[in-house]
Amino acid sequence: QVEVSQLRAQLAGAKGTEESCVNKLSVIEAASQVGSIAGGVVGHLLEQTDHDDIVIDKVSGHASAGWAFTVDVAGKIAAVDYKKHAESVKQHPIYVQHVAPAVGKASDMVQPHVDTYLSPAMEKARSYAGPALDV
């Protein structure tokens, strides 16, 4: 009887130890520790060199050049008078003779579908979007 009581007490103590070990050996905690150590190592190595500064200088230089190019292209696109070009295309004899009749036929064929499906869908979308579309 005494021996059984001692074994039960040892088993109860072992269960408590097991639970504390499981809590200490959490996978998430281990991953967090590894990430922290890796971050510390990388930070320490970068403090010892100027490679990070060199990379930042190169990347920002390329980003600045890309930004300047984008602004230049956007300016060129905005400077074009598209209405004027569209009118000149519509006046061209090839457009008048060949393209306009085909566009007219296609428009006549598509218009019933636009009226039946597209226009109601756009009105519904406009009612949901509200003022955002009135910009």
ZIDA-V874658 format. One record per pair of residues at least 24 apart in sequence whose ideal C-beta (glycine too) atoms are under 10 Angstrom apart, sorted by the first residue. I is the first residue (numbers start at 0). GAP is how many residues later the second one is. D is the distance in Angstrom with one decimal. If there is no record, write none. Layout:
I,GAP,D
I,GAP,D
This chain:
none
